[in-house]
Amino acid sequence: MYRLSRFKLVDGRPDEDEVMEFVDAYFFNTMTVLNAFFAKIEMAEALSRLELIPFGDLISEELADEDEQTISQAVERITELAEMELEVIRSYLE
């Protein structure tokens, strides 16, 4: 079956900048939705719930039609973003 990439191809590979922009937008849109729910609970509880969210699995599922290298880059980036977000919350709680 033919798989169509959602990203522009550069030298036969998805444009890395475009992939990273997609991952960033996906993460921040997800966080915007989650923040609406987490605004009603204590920060410590929000942190514990955020730590349980499998962001890597979510982005992998979203990019299931892409090649493994693209998915790997996306998982690495979203994990980095999630860790930064969690670190901000942890430092706020200290």
PDB file of N, CA, C and O in Angstrom:
ATOM      1  N   MET A   1       0.837  -1.168   0.000  1.00  0.00           N
ATOM      2  CA  MET A   1       0.000   0.000   0.000  1.00  0.00           C
ATOM      3  C   MET A   1       0.890   1.241   0.000  1.00  0.00           C
ATOM      4  O   MET A   1       1.925   1.270   0.665  1.00  0.00           O
ATOM      5  N   TYR A   2       0.493   2.237  -0.728  1.00  0.00           N
ATOM      6  CA  TYR A   2       1.247   3.487  -0.835  1.00  0.00           C
ATOM      7  C   TYR A   2       0.992   4.343   0.395  1.00  0.00           C
ATOM      8  O   TYR A   2      -0.154   4.581   0.776  1.00  0.00           O
ATOM      9  N   ARG A   3       2.075   4.802   1.011  1.00  0.00           N
ATOM     10  CA  ARG A   3       1.951   5.660   2.190  1.00  0.00           C
ATOM     11  C   ARG A   3       2.336   7.076   1.804  1.00  0.00           C
ATOM     12  O   ARG A   3       3.419   7.314   1.270  1.00  0.00           O
ATOM     13  N   LEU A   4       1.453   7.997   2.075  1.00  0.00           N
ATOM     14  CA  LEU A   4       1.664   9.398   1.734  1.00  0.00           C
ATOM     15  C   LEU A   4       2.140  10.146   2.971  1.00  0.00           C
ATOM     16  O   LEU A   4       1.474  10.137   4.006  1.00  0.00           O
ATOM     17  N   SER A   5       3.289  10.788   2.857  1.00  0.00           N
ATOM     18  CA  SER A   5       3.833  11.552   3.976  1.00  0.00           C
ATOM     19  C   SER A   5       3.101  12.881   4.094  1.00  0.00           C
ATOM     20  O   SER A   5       2.717  13.474   3.086  1.00  0.00           O
ATOM     21  N   ARG A   6       2.911  13.342   5.303  1.00  0.00           N
ATOM     22  CA  ARG A   6       2.295  14.648   5.524  1.00  0.00           C
ATOM     23  C   ARG A   6       3.314  15.765   5.414  1.00  0.00           C
ATOM     24  O   ARG A   6       2.962  16.942   5.494  1.00  0.00           O
ATOM     25  N   PHE A   7       4.604  15.395   5.229  1.00  0.00           N
ATOM     26  CA  PHE A   7       5.678  16.374   5.193  1.00  0.00           C
ATOM     27  C   PHE A   7       6.290  16.480   3.805  1.00  0.00           C
ATOM     28  O   PHE A   7       6.283  15.527   3.026  1.00  0.00           O
ATOM     29  N   LYS A   8       6.815  17.650   3.521  1.00  0.00           N
ATOM     30  CA  LYS A   8       7.518  17.890   2.265  1.00  0.00           C
ATOM     31  C   LYS A   8       8.801  17.055   2.285  1.00  0.00           C
ATOM     32  O   LYS A   8       9.482  16.976   3.307  1.00  0.00           O
ATOM     33  N   LEU A   9       9.121  16.436   1.154  1.00  0.00           N
ATOM     34  CA  LEU A   9      10.329  15.619   1.068  1.00  0.00           C
ATOM     35  C   LEU A   9      11.497  16.447   0.558  1.00  0.00           C
ATOM     36  O   LEU A   9      11.367  17.204  -0.404  1.00  0.00           O
ATOM     37  N   VAL A  10      12.643  16.293   1.219  1.00  0.00           N
ATOM     38  CA  VAL A  10      13.887  16.934   0.810  1.00  0.00           C
ATOM     39  C   VAL A  10      14.899  15.812   0.631  1.00  0.00           C
ATOM     40  O   VAL A  10      15.254  15.133   1.594  1.00  0.00           O
ATOM     41  N   ASP A  11      15.359  15.619  -0.590  1.00  0.00           N
ATOM     42  CA  ASP A  11      16.276  14.516  -0.913  1.00  0.00           C
ATOM     43  C   ASP A  11      15.698  13.166  -0.498  1.00  0.00           C
ATOM     44  O   ASP A  11      16.419  12.298  -0.007  1.00  0.00           O
ATOM     45  N   GLY A  12      14.410  13.001  -0.696  1.00  0.00           N
ATOM     46  CA  GLY A  12      13.752  11.733  -0.407  1.00  0.00           C
ATOM     47  C   GLY A  12      13.404  11.505   1.059  1.00  0.00           C
ATOM     48  O   GLY A  12      12.873  10.450   1.405  1.00  0.00           O
ATOM     49  N   ARG A  13      13.688  12.456   1.910  1.00  0.00           N
ATOM     50  CA  ARG A  13      13.408  12.355   3.344  1.00  0.00           C
ATOM     51  C   ARG A  13      12.461  13.481   3.759  1.00  0.00           C
ATOM     52  O   ARG A  13      12.513  14.568   3.184  1.00  0.00           O
ATOM     53  N   PRO A  14      11.606  13.241   4.735  1.00  0.00           N
ATOM     54  CA  PRO A  14      10.752  14.327   5.223  1.00  0.00           C
ATOM     55  C   PRO A  14      11.602  15.477   5.763  1.00  0.00           C
ATOM     56  O   PRO A  14      12.620  15.256   6.418  1.00  0.00           O
ATOM     57  N   ASP A  15      11.172  16.695   5.481  1.00  0.00           N
ATOM     58  CA  ASP A  15      11.868  17.891   5.941  1.00  0.00           C
ATOM     59  C   ASP A  15      11.887  17.906   7.470  1.00  0.00           C
ATOM     60  O   ASP A  15      10.838  17.971   8.111  1.00  0.00           O
ATOM     61  N   GLU A  16      13.091  17.847   8.049  1.00  0.00           N
ATOM     62  CA  GLU A  16      13.232  17.743   9.501  1.00  0.00           C
ATOM     63  C   GLU A  16      12.639  18.949  10.226  1.00  0.00           C
ATOM     64  O   GLU A  16      12.011  18.796  11.274  1.00  0.00           O
ATOM     65  N   ASP A  17      12.833  20.141   9.674  1.00  0.00           N
ATOM     66  CA  ASP A  17      12.267  21.340  10.304  1.00  0.00           C
ATOM     67  C   ASP A  17      10.744  21.270  10.344  1.00  0.00           C
ATOM     68  O   ASP A  17      10.119  21.649  11.335  1.00  0.00           O
ATOM     69  N   GLU A  18      10.165  20.786   9.270  1.00  0.00           N
ATOM     70  CA  GLU A  18       8.708  20.666   9.204  1.00  0.00           C
ATOM     71  C   GLU A  18       8.203  19.621  10.208  1.00  0.00           C
ATOM     72  O   GLU A  18       7.162  19.806  10.838  1.00  0.00           O
ATOM     73  N   VAL A  19       8.948  18.533  10.345  1.00  0.00           N
ATOM     74  CA  VAL A  19       8.581  17.500  11.319  1.00  0.00           C
ATOM     75  C   VAL A  19       8.628  18.073  12.733  1.00  0.00           C
ATOM     76  O   VAL A  19       7.709  17.861  13.524  1.00  0.00           O
ATOM     77  N   MET A  20       9.702  18.799  13.046  1.00  0.00           N
ATOM     78  CA  MET A  20       9.848  19.377  14.386  1.00  0.00           C
ATOM     79  C   MET A  20       8.763  20.419  14.665  1.00  0.00           C
ATOM     80  O   MET A  20       8.256  20.502  15.783  1.00  0.00           O
ATOM     81  N   GLU A  21       8.410  21.204  13.666  1.00  0.00           N
ATOM     82  CA  GLU A  21       7.324  22.178  13.824  1.00  0.00           C
ATOM     83  C   GLU A  21       6.001  21.468  14.097  1.00  0.00           C
ATOM     84  O   GLU A  21       5.207  21.914  14.925  1.00  0.00           O
ATOM     85  N   PHE A  22       5.770  20.360  13.392  1.00  0.00           N
ATOM     86  CA  PHE A  22       4.555  19.587  13.606  1.00  0.00           C
ATOM     87  C   PHE A  22       4.515  19.041  15.033  1.00  0.00           C
ATOM     88  O   PHE A  22       3.490  19.129  15.709  1.00  0.00           O
ATOM     89  N   VAL A  23       5.632  18.479  15.485  1.00  0.00           N
ATOM     90  CA  VAL A  23       5.693  17.908  16.833  1.00  0.00           C
ATOM     91  C   VAL A  23       5.477  18.995  17.881  1.00  0.00           C
ATOM     92  O   VAL A  23       4.726  18.800  18.837  1.00  0.00           O
ATOM     93  N   ASP A  24       6.133  20.135  17.701  1.00  0.00           N
ATOM     94  CA  ASP A  24       5.956  21.246  18.643  1.00  0.00           C
ATOM     95  C   ASP A  24       4.490  21.667  18.711  1.00  0.00           C
ATOM     96  O   ASP A  24       3.939  21.826  19.801  1.00  0.00           O
ATOM     97  N   ALA A  25       3.865  21.846  17.564  1.00  0.00           N
ATOM     98  CA  ALA A  25       2.460  22.257  17.518  1.00  0.00           C
ATOM     99  C   ALA A  25       1.567  21.194  18.157  1.00  0.00           C
ATOM    100  O   ALA A  25       0.647  21.524  18.906  1.00  0.00           O
ATOM    101  N   TYR A  26       1.835  19.930  17.865  1.00  0.00           N
ATOM    102  CA  TYR A  26       1.061  18.829  18.439  1.00  0.00           C
ATOM    103  C   TYR A  26       1.164  18.847  19.965  1.00  0.00           C
ATOM    104  O   TYR A  26       0.157  18.733  20.664  1.00  0.00           O
ATOM    105  N   PHE A  27       2.385  18.992  20.471  1.00  0.00           N
ATOM    106  CA  PHE A  27       2.597  18.999  21.918  1.00  0.00           C
ATOM    107  C   PHE A  27       1.882  20.179  22.572  1.00  0.00           C
ATOM    108  O   PHE A  27       1.154  20.001  23.548  1.00  0.00           O
ATOM    109  N   PHE A  28       2.086  21.371  22.041  1.00  0.00           N
ATOM    110  CA  PHE A  28       1.506  22.552  22.681  1.00  0.00           C
ATOM    111  C   PHE A  28      -0.016  22.590  22.550  1.00  0.00           C
ATOM    112  O   PHE A  28      -0.693  23.104  23.442  1.00  0.00           O
ATOM    113  N   ASN A  29      -0.561  22.063  21.469  1.00  0.00           N
ATOM    114  CA  ASN A  29      -2.021  21.956  21.357  1.00  0.00           C
ATOM    115  C   ASN A  29      -2.567  20.959  22.379  1.00  0.00           C
ATOM    116  O   ASN A  29      -3.607  21.196  22.993  1.00  0.00           O
ATOM    117  N   THR A  30      -1.862  19.853  22.554  1.00  0.00           N
ATOM    118  CA  THR A  30      -2.265  18.863  23.549  1.00  0.00           C
ATOM    119  C   THR A  30      -2.205  19.458  24.950  1.00  0.00           C
ATOM    120  O   THR A  30      -3.113  19.254  25.756  1.00  0.00           O
ATOM    121  N   MET A  31      -1.138  20.193  25.237  1.00  0.00           N
ATOM    122  CA  MET A  31      -0.995  20.820  26.554  1.00  0.00           C
ATOM    123  C   MET A  31      -2.088  21.865  26.797  1.00  0.00           C
ATOM    124  O   MET A  31      -2.556  22.016  27.925  1.00  0.00           O
ATOM    125  N   THR A  32      -2.491  22.573  25.768  1.00  0.00           N
ATOM    126  CA  THR A  32      -3.567  23.553  25.914  1.00  0.00           C
ATOM    127  C   THR A  32      -4.859  22.867  26.340  1.00  0.00           C
ATOM    128  O   THR A  32      -5.569  23.360  27.216  1.00  0.00           O
ATOM    129  N   VAL A  33      -5.160  21.742  25.726  1.00  0.00           N
ATOM    130  CA  VAL A  33      -6.357  20.987  26.097  1.00  0.00           C
ATOM    131  C   VAL A  33      -6.228  20.470  27.530  1.00  0.00           C
ATOM    132  O   VAL A  33      -7.163  20.584  28.322  1.00  0.00           O
ATOM    133  N   LEU A  34      -5.074  19.907  27.855  1.00  0.00           N
ATOM    134  CA  LEU A  34      -4.872  19.355  29.195  1.00  0.00           C
ATOM    135  C   LEU A  34      -4.906  20.436  30.272  1.00  0.00           C
ATOM    136  O   LEU A  34      -5.421  20.206  31.367  1.00  0.00           O
ATOM    137  N   ASN A  35      -4.368  21.594  29.972  1.00  0.00           N
ATOM    138  CA  ASN A  35      -4.348  22.681  30.958  1.00  0.00           C
ATOM    139  C   ASN A  35      -5.751  23.081  31.397  1.00  0.00           C
ATOM    140  O   ASN A  35      -5.953  23.491  32.540  1.00  0.00           O
ATOM    141  N   ALA A  36      -6.709  22.964  30.504  1.00  0.00           N
ATOM    142  CA  ALA A  36      -8.094  23.276  30.865  1.00  0.00           C
ATOM    143  C   ALA A  36      -8.582  22.339  31.972  1.00  0.00           C
ATOM    144  O   ALA A  36      -9.352  22.751  32.840  1.00  0.00           O
ATOM    145  N   PHE A  37      -8.141  21.092  31.945  1.00  0.00           N
ATOM    146  CA  PHE A  37      -8.522  20.137  32.986  1.00  0.00           C
ATOM    147  C   PHE A  37      -7.673  20.315  34.244  1.00  0.00           C
ATOM    148  O   PHE A  37      -8.185  20.256  35.362  1.00  0.00           O
ATOM    149  N   PHE A  38      -6.383  20.532  34.052  1.00  0.00           N
ATOM    150  CA  PHE A  38      -5.470  20.626  35.188  1.00  0.00           C
ATOM    151  C   PHE A  38      -5.613  21.934  35.960  1.00  0.00           C
ATOM    152  O   PHE A  38      -5.089  22.047  37.068  1.00  0.00           O
ATOM    153  N   ALA A  39      -6.292  22.900  35.416  1.00  0.00           N
ATOM    154  CA  ALA A  39      -6.498  24.172  36.119  1.00  0.00           C
ATOM    155  C   ALA A  39      -7.365  23.990  37.361  1.00  0.00           C
ATOM    156  O   ALA A  39      -7.357  24.838  38.254  1.00  0.00           O
ATOM    157  N   LYS A  40      -8.097  22.912  37.421  1.00  0.00           N
ATOM    158  CA  LYS A  40      -9.033  22.673  38.527  1.00  0.00           C
ATOM    159  C   LYS A  40      -8.428  21.862  39.674  1.00  0.00           C
ATOM    160  O   LYS A  40      -9.092  21.648  40.688  1.00  0.00           O
ATOM    161  N   ILE A  41      -7.176  21.405  39.532  1.00  0.00           N
ATOM    162  CA  ILE A  41      -6.575  20.564  40.570  1.00  0.00           C
ATOM    163  C   ILE A  41      -5.259  21.177  41.048  1.00  0.00           C
ATOM    164  O   ILE A  41      -4.732  22.102  40.429  1.00  0.00           O
ATOM    165  N   GLU A  42      -4.745  20.659  42.136  1.00  0.00           N
ATOM    166  CA  GLU A  42      -3.476  21.129  42.693  1.00  0.00           C
ATOM    167  C   GLU A  42      -2.331  20.821  41.728  1.00  0.00           C
ATOM    168  O   GLU A  42      -2.387  19.867  40.952  1.00  0.00           O
ATOM    169  N   MET A  43      -1.294  21.655  41.800  1.00  0.00           N
ATOM    170  CA  MET A  43      -0.145  21.499  40.896  1.00  0.00           C
ATOM    171  C   MET A  43       0.528  20.134  41.059  1.00  0.00           C
ATOM    172  O   MET A  43       0.919  19.517  40.068  1.00  0.00           O
ATOM    173  N   ALA A  44       0.663  19.664  42.285  1.00  0.00           N
ATOM    174  CA  ALA A  44       1.311  18.368  42.518  1.00  0.00           C
ATOM    175  C   ALA A  44       0.515  17.244  41.851  1.00  0.00           C
ATOM    176  O   ALA A  44       1.093  16.324  41.273  1.00  0.00           O
ATOM    177  N   GLU A  45      -0.794  17.325  41.935  1.00  0.00           N
ATOM    178  CA  GLU A  45      -1.651  16.324  41.290  1.00  0.00           C
ATOM    179  C   GLU A  45      -1.544  16.424  39.769  1.00  0.00           C
ATOM    180  O   GLU A  45      -1.487  15.404  39.081  1.00  0.00           O
ATOM    181  N   ALA A  46      -1.517  17.633  39.253  1.00  0.00           N
ATOM    182  CA  ALA A  46      -1.354  17.834  37.806  1.00  0.00           C
ATOM    183  C   ALA A  46      -0.029  17.245  37.336  1.00  0.00           C
ATOM    184  O   ALA A  46       0.030  16.601  36.289  1.00  0.00           O
ATOM    185  N   LEU A  47       1.027  17.464  38.105  1.00  0.00           N
ATOM    186  CA  LEU A  47       2.342  16.920  37.758  1.00  0.00           C
ATOM    187  C   LEU A  47       2.299  15.400  37.712  1.00  0.00           C
ATOM    188  O   LEU A  47       2.791  14.793  36.761  1.00  0.00           O
ATOM    189  N   SER A  48       1.720  14.789  38.723  1.00  0.00           N
ATOM    190  CA  SER A  48       1.673  13.323  38.751  1.00  0.00           C
ATOM    191  C   SER A  48       0.860  12.767  37.578  1.00  0.00           C
ATOM    192  O   SER A  48       1.189  11.706  37.047  1.00  0.00           O
ATOM    193  N   ARG A  49      -0.172  13.458  37.181  1.00  0.00           N
ATOM    194  CA  ARG A  49      -0.976  13.007  36.038  1.00  0.00           C
ATOM    195  C   ARG A  49      -0.245  13.231  34.718  1.00  0.00           C
ATOM    196  O   ARG A  49      -0.297  12.387  33.823  1.00  0.00           O
ATOM    197  N   LEU A  50       0.434  14.366  34.598  1.00  0.00           N
ATOM    198  CA  LEU A  50       1.198  14.641  33.372  1.00  0.00           C
ATOM    199  C   LEU A  50       2.311  13.623  33.167  1.00  0.00           C
ATOM    200  O   LEU A  50       2.610  13.241  32.036  1.00  0.00           O
ATOM    201  N   GLU A  51       2.922  13.188  34.259  1.00  0.00           N
ATOM    202  CA  GLU A  51       4.009  12.208  34.163  1.00  0.00           C
ATOM    203  C   GLU A  51       3.530  10.874  33.600  1.00  0.00           C
ATOM    204  O   GLU A  51       4.334  10.088  33.099  1.00  0.00           O
ATOM    205  N   LEU A  52       2.244  10.615  33.678  1.00  0.00           N
ATOM    206  CA  LEU A  52       1.678   9.354  33.194  1.00  0.00           C
ATOM    207  C   LEU A  52       1.304   9.374  31.710  1.00  0.00           C
ATOM    208  O   LEU A  52       1.029   8.327  31.125  1.00  0.00           O
ATOM    209  N   ILE A  53       1.295  10.540  31.113  1.00  0.00           N
ATOM    210  CA  ILE A  53       0.857  10.645  29.718  1.00  0.00           C
ATOM    211  C   ILE A  53       1.956  10.133  28.791  1.00  0.00           C
ATOM    212  O   ILE A  53       3.087  10.615  28.850  1.00  0.00           O
ATOM    213  N   PRO A  54       1.638   9.164  27.941  1.00  0.00           N
ATOM    214  CA  PRO A  54       2.642   8.590  27.030  1.00  0.00           C
ATOM    215  C   PRO A  54       2.774   9.425  25.747  1.00  0.00           C
ATOM    216  O   PRO A  54       2.317   9.015  24.680  1.00  0.00           O
ATOM    217  N   PHE A  55       3.400  10.594  25.867  1.00  0.00           N
ATOM    218  CA  PHE A  55       3.510  11.488  24.722  1.00  0.00           C
ATOM    219  C   PHE A  55       4.186  10.808  23.528  1.00  0.00           C
ATOM    220  O   PHE A  55       3.788  11.023  22.383  1.00  0.00           O
ATOM    221  N   GLY A  56       5.201   9.994  23.793  1.00  0.00           N
ATOM    222  CA  GLY A  56       5.889   9.285  22.710  1.00  0.00           C
ATOM    223  C   GLY A  56       4.952   8.368  21.946  1.00  0.00           C
ATOM    224  O   GLY A  56       4.995   8.310  20.717  1.00  0.00           O
ATOM    225  N   ASP A  57       4.109   7.652  22.670  1.00  0.00           N
ATOM    226  CA  ASP A  57       3.142   6.761  22.024  1.00  0.00           C
ATOM    227  C   ASP A  57       2.115   7.555  21.221  1.00  0.00           C
ATOM    228  O   ASP A  57       1.718   7.148  20.129  1.00  0.00           O
ATOM    229  N   LEU A  58       1.693   8.687  21.772  1.00  0.00           N
ATOM    230  CA  LEU A  58       0.696   9.510  21.079  1.00  0.00           C
ATOM    231  C   LEU A  58       1.227  10.028  19.746  1.00  0.00           C
ATOM    232  O   LEU A  58       0.536   9.960  18.729  1.00  0.00           O
ATOM    233  N   ILE A  59       2.467  10.549  19.752  1.00  0.00           N
ATOM    234  CA  ILE A  59       3.015  11.089  18.506  1.00  0.00           C
ATOM    235  C   ILE A  59       3.343   9.954  17.539  1.00  0.00           C
ATOM    236  O   ILE A  59       3.224  10.128  16.326  1.00  0.00           O
ATOM    237  N   SER A  60       3.753   8.798  18.055  1.00  0.00           N
ATOM    238  CA  SER A  60       4.014   7.640  17.188  1.00  0.00           C
ATOM    239  C   SER A  60       2.744   7.214  16.465  1.00  0.00           C
ATOM    240  O   SER A  60       2.768   6.902  15.274  1.00  0.00           O
ATOM    241  N   GLU A  61       1.648   7.205  17.192  1.00  0.00           N
ATOM    242  CA  GLU A  61       0.362   6.845  16.592  1.00  0.00           C
ATOM    243  C   GLU A  61      -0.060   7.881  15.549  1.00  0.00           C
ATOM    244  O   GLU A  61      -0.557   7.532  14.479  1.00  0.00           O
ATOM    245  N   GLU A  62       0.142   9.142  15.872  1.00  0.00           N
ATOM    246  CA  GLU A  62      -0.220  10.222  14.944  1.00  0.00           C
ATOM    247  C   GLU A  62       0.590  10.137  13.651  1.00  0.00           C
ATOM    248  O   GLU A  62       0.086  10.463  12.576  1.00  0.00           O
ATOM    249  N   LEU A  63       1.839   9.701  13.756  1.00  0.00           N
ATOM    250  CA  LEU A  63       2.737   9.639  12.593  1.00  0.00           C
ATOM    251  C   LEU A  63       2.951   8.210  12.106  1.00  0.00           C
ATOM    252  O   LEU A  63       3.992   7.904  11.525  1.00  0.00           O
ATOM    253  N   ALA A  64       1.990   7.348  12.335  1.00  0.00           N
ATOM    254  CA  ALA A  64       2.131   5.927  12.006  1.00  0.00           C
ATOM    255  C   ALA A  64       2.463   5.676  10.539  1.00  0.00           C
ATOM    256  O   ALA A  64       3.092   4.665  10.226  1.00  0.00           O
ATOM    257  N   ASP A  65       2.063   6.555   9.641  1.00  0.00           N
ATOM    258  CA  ASP A  65       2.329   6.353   8.214  1.00  0.00           C
ATOM    259  C   ASP A  65       3.697   6.860   7.781  1.00  0.00           C
ATOM    260  O   ASP A  65       4.060   6.727   6.612  1.00  0.00           O
ATOM    261  N   GLU A  66       4.458   7.437   8.697  1.00  0.00           N
ATOM    262  CA  GLU A  66       5.793   7.948   8.366  1.00  0.00           C
ATOM    263  C   GLU A  66       6.832   6.846   8.571  1.00  0.00           C
ATOM    264  O   GLU A  66       6.535   5.801   9.151  1.00  0.00           O
ATOM    265  N   ASP A  67       8.049   7.090   8.091  1.00  0.00           N
ATOM    266  CA  ASP A  67       9.102   6.092   8.267  1.00  0.00           C
ATOM    267  C   ASP A  67       9.609   6.095   9.707  1.00  0.00           C
ATOM    268  O   ASP A  67       9.348   7.025  10.471  1.00  0.00           O
ATOM    269  N   GLU A  68      10.336   5.041  10.062  1.00  0.00           N
ATOM    270  CA  GLU A  68      10.790   4.858  11.439  1.00  0.00           C
ATOM    271  C   GLU A  68      11.711   5.979  11.916  1.00  0.00           C
ATOM    272  O   GLU A  68      11.644   6.377  13.079  1.00  0.00           O
ATOM    273  N   GLN A  69      12.558   6.488  11.043  1.00  0.00           N
ATOM    274  CA  GLN A  69      13.472   7.557  11.433  1.00  0.00           C
ATOM    275  C   GLN A  69      12.696   8.827  11.801  1.00  0.00           C
ATOM    276  O   GLN A  69      13.020   9.495  12.783  1.00  0.00           O
ATOM    277  N   THR A  70      11.687   9.148  11.019  1.00  0.00           N
ATOM    278  CA  THR A  70      10.860  10.321  11.301  1.00  0.00           C
ATOM    279  C   THR A  70      10.127  10.154  12.627  1.00  0.00           C
ATOM    280  O   THR A  70      10.070  11.084  13.431  1.00  0.00           O
ATOM    281  N   ILE A  71       9.574   8.981  12.851  1.00  0.00           N
ATOM    282  CA  ILE A  71       8.872   8.709  14.107  1.00  0.00           C
ATOM    283  C   ILE A  71       9.837   8.798  15.279  1.00  0.00           C
ATOM    284  O   ILE A  71       9.503   9.360  16.322  1.00  0.00           O
ATOM    285  N   SER A  72      11.021   8.250  15.113  1.00  0.00           N
ATOM    286  CA  SER A  72      12.031   8.297  16.168  1.00  0.00           C
ATOM    287  C   SER A  72      12.411   9.734  16.518  1.00  0.00           C
ATOM    288  O   SER A  72      12.529  10.080  17.693  1.00  0.00           O
ATOM    289  N   GLN A  73      12.601  10.565  15.502  1.00  0.00           N
ATOM    290  CA  GLN A  73      12.918  11.980  15.734  1.00  0.00           C
ATOM    291  C   GLN A  73      11.766  12.675  16.456  1.00  0.00           C
ATOM    292  O   GLN A  73      11.984  13.481  17.361  1.00  0.00           O
ATOM    293  N   ALA A  74      10.552  12.358  16.051  1.00  0.00           N
ATOM    294  CA  ALA A  74       9.373  12.976  16.665  1.00  0.00           C
ATOM    295  C   ALA A  74       9.233  12.561  18.127  1.00  0.00           C
ATOM    296  O   ALA A  74       8.925  13.390  18.984  1.00  0.00           O
ATOM    297  N   VAL A  75       9.457  11.284  18.410  1.00  0.00           N
ATOM    298  CA  VAL A  75       9.372  10.796  19.787  1.00  0.00           C
ATOM    299  C   VAL A  75      10.440  11.464  20.645  1.00  0.00           C
ATOM    300  O   VAL A  75      10.171  11.866  21.777  1.00  0.00           O
ATOM    301  N   GLU A  76      11.637  11.579  20.112  1.00  0.00           N
ATOM    302  CA  GLU A  76      12.725  12.235  20.846  1.00  0.00           C
ATOM    303  C   GLU A  76      12.366  13.687  21.165  1.00  0.00           C
ATOM    304  O   GLU A  76      12.570  14.151  22.287  1.00  0.00           O
ATOM    305  N   ARG A  77      11.834  14.394  20.181  1.00  0.00           N
ATOM    306  CA  ARG A  77      11.483  15.804  20.372  1.00  0.00           C
ATOM    307  C   ARG A  77      10.340  15.978  21.373  1.00  0.00           C
ATOM    308  O   ARG A  77      10.412  16.839  22.249  1.00  0.00           O
ATOM    309  N   ILE A  78       9.294  15.172  21.250  1.00  0.00           N
ATOM    310  CA  ILE A  78       8.155  15.347  22.151  1.00  0.00           C
ATOM    311  C   ILE A  78       8.521  14.945  23.578  1.00  0.00           C
ATOM    312  O   ILE A  78       8.004  15.519  24.536  1.00  0.00           O
ATOM    313  N   THR A  79       9.405  13.968  23.723  1.00  0.00           N
ATOM    314  CA  THR A  79       9.889  13.582  25.045  1.00  0.00           C
ATOM    315  C   THR A  79      10.676  14.729  25.669  1.00  0.00           C
ATOM    316  O   THR A  79      10.545  15.010  26.860  1.00  0.00           O
ATOM    317  N   GLU A  80      11.487  15.380  24.859  1.00  0.00           N
ATOM    318  CA  GLU A  80      12.249  16.548  25.311  1.00  0.00           C
ATOM    319  C   GLU A  80      11.307  17.674  25.760  1.00  0.00           C
ATOM    320  O   GLU A  80      11.510  18.273  26.816  1.00  0.00           O
ATOM    321  N   LEU A  81      10.291  17.953  24.965  1.00  0.00           N
ATOM    322  CA  LEU A  81       9.325  19.000  25.316  1.00  0.00           C
ATOM    323  C   LEU A  81       8.573  18.660  26.602  1.00  0.00           C
ATOM    324  O   LEU A  81       8.367  19.524  27.455  1.00  0.00           O
ATOM    325  N   ALA A  82       8.168  17.404  26.734  1.00  0.00           N
ATOM    326  CA  ALA A  82       7.442  16.981  27.931  1.00  0.00           C
ATOM    327  C   ALA A  82       8.328  17.109  29.167  1.00  0.00           C
ATOM    328  O   ALA A  82       7.871  17.567  30.214  1.00  0.00           O
ATOM    329  N   GLU A  83       9.586  16.709  29.050  1.00  0.00           N
ATOM    330  CA  GLU A  83      10.506  16.825  30.186  1.00  0.00           C
ATOM    331  C   GLU A  83      10.713  18.279  30.590  1.00  0.00           C
ATOM    332  O   GLU A  83      10.769  18.593  31.779  1.00  0.00           O
ATOM    333  N   MET A  84      10.828  19.163  29.608  1.00  0.00           N
ATOM    334  CA  MET A  84      10.976  20.587  29.921  1.00  0.00           C
ATOM    335  C   MET A  84       9.743  21.105  30.659  1.00  0.00           C
ATOM    336  O   MET A  84       9.863  21.849  31.632  1.00  0.00           O
ATOM    337  N   GLU A  85       8.575  20.716  30.198  1.00  0.00           N
ATOM    338  CA  GLU A  85       7.324  21.148  30.834  1.00  0.00           C
ATOM    339  C   GLU A  85       7.233  20.620  32.264  1.00  0.00           C
ATOM    340  O   GLU A  85       6.856  21.351  33.179  1.00  0.00           O
ATOM    341  N   LEU A  86       7.578  19.354  32.449  1.00  0.00           N
ATOM    342  CA  LEU A  86       7.545  18.757  33.781  1.00  0.00           C
ATOM    343  C   LEU A  86       8.560  19.421  34.709  1.00  0.00           C
ATOM    344  O   LEU A  86       8.283  19.623  35.892  1.00  0.00           O
ATOM    345  N   GLU A  87       9.718  19.754  34.181  1.00  0.00           N
ATOM    346  CA  GLU A  87      10.752  20.414  34.985  1.00  0.00           C
ATOM    347  C   GLU A  87      10.289  21.788  35.464  1.00  0.00           C
ATOM    348  O   GLU A  87      10.571  22.178  36.597  1.00  0.00           O
ATOM    349  N   VAL A  88       9.590  22.512  34.621  1.00  0.00           N
ATOM    350  CA  VAL A  88       9.046  23.818  35.020  1.00  0.00           C
ATOM    351  C   VAL A  88       8.060  23.645  36.173  1.00  0.00           C
ATOM    352  O   VAL A  88       8.088  24.406  37.140  1.00  0.00           O
ATOM    353  N   ILE A  89       7.200  22.657  36.069  1.00  0.00           N
ATOM    354  CA  ILE A  89       6.217  22.420  37.130  1.00  0.00           C
ATOM    355  C   ILE A  89       6.916  21.988  38.416  1.00  0.00           C
ATOM    356  O   ILE A  89       6.564  22.451  39.501  1.00  0.00           O
ATOM    357  N   ARG A  90       7.906  21.100  38.298  1.00  0.00           N
ATOM    358  CA  ARG A  90       8.649  20.660  39.491  1.00  0.00           C
ATOM    359  C   ARG A  90       9.324  21.836  40.183  1.00  0.00           C
ATOM    360  O   ARG A  90       9.277  21.947  41.408  1.00  0.00           O
ATOM    361  N   SER A  91       9.943  22.704  39.413  1.00  0.00           N
ATOM    362  CA  SER A  91      10.634  23.846  40.021  1.00  0.00           C
ATOM    363  C   SER A  91       9.628  24.815  40.660  1.00  0.00           C
ATOM    364  O   SER A  91       9.942  25.467  41.656  1.00  0.00           O
ATOM    365  N   TYR A  92       8.444  24.905  40.099  1.00  0.00           N
ATOM    366  CA  TYR A  92       7.397  25.740  40.693  1.00  0.00           C
ATOM    367  C   TYR A  92       6.976  25.191  42.057  1.00  0.00           C
ATOM    368  O   TYR A  92       6.671  25.951  42.977  1.00  0.00           O
ATOM    369  N   LEU A  93       6.964  23.866  42.172  1.00  0.00           N
ATOM    370  CA  LEU A  93       6.531  23.229  43.415  1.00  0.00           C
ATOM    371  C   LEU A  93       7.583  23.285  44.519  1.00  0.00           C
ATOM    372  O   LEU A  93       7.259  23.090  45.690  1.00  0.00           O
ATOM    373  N   GLU A  94       8.828  23.545  44.163  1.00  0.00           N
ATOM    374  CA  GLU A  94       9.910  23.575  45.171  1.00  0.00           C
ATOM    375  C   GLU A  94       9.879  24.817  46.003  1.00  0.00           C
ATOM    376  O   GLU A  94      10.718  24.988  46.887  1.00  0.00           O
TER     377      GLU A  94
END
